[in-house]
Amino acid sequence: MTHAHIRRRLRLHWALWPFIMLWKLLATIVAMVGRLVAILVGLTLMLVGFLISLTIVGAIVGIPLFIVGLLLTLKGIF
């Protein structure tokens, strides 16, 4: 259901509007911070994966770590 549909269905009192807008603002901020953290953790995993995979033995762990970091970074961006 769309937001407009839910709003029409609930018929909230006009006095609650500031609280609803504040809640939406906080939800947006938390979502953006979550994306930023996902990107930073993903980039860190990519760097660690690259550094570990410089040795032949470390490549077994480093390449999957790099791939997980790449996927986490892409998920944070898109």
N, C-alpha and C positions, 0 to 999 in steps of 0.2 A: 504494500500500500504506500502511496506517496504521502509526503508530509502534509500537503494541502488536504488530502482526503482524511487523514487522521485528525487534523485540526478542525475540520468541519464536523467530524463525528464527536469530538470531545467537547466543543463549545466552551473553551476556558474563559474565565472571567478576565476582563481587561486589566484588572489590578495585578494579575499574575504575569503579565507580559514582560516586565523588567527582569523577573526571576527566570523566566524561560530563556530570554536573550542572554542573560549572564551564564546560565547553564550551557547553552550552545557555544558561547565564546570559550568557556573553560574546556568543553569537549574538543573543540577545534585546536586549542593550544596543546592539550594532552596528545592529540593525534599527531600534530606536527613534531612535537618533542620525541614521540615514539619513532617517527620516521627518521629523524635526525640521529637518534641513538642506533637505529638499525643500520643506517649508512656508515656511521663511525665504527661500529663493531664489525661490519662486513669488510670495510677497508683494512681494519686491523688484522682480521683473519687472512685476508689476501696477502698482506705484507708478511705475516708470520709464515704462512704457507709457502710463499716464494722463498723466504730465507731458509726454511727447513729443507726445501726441495733442491737446494744447491748441492747437497751430497746425494749420492746414489741411494743410500739406505734411507735417508730422510724423505726421498721422493715418494715412498709408499704412503707416508702420512701427509706430506706437504701438498701434494697435488689435490687430494680430496679436500683438504683444509682450504686451499685456494678456491676450489670450486664452490664450497659452501659459502665462503666469504663473498664471492662474486654473485651468487644467487641472493644472498641477504642484501647486498648493496642494490641489486636490481629491484628487489621487492620494495626496498625503502624509497627508491626513486619513482617507481611506477605504481 
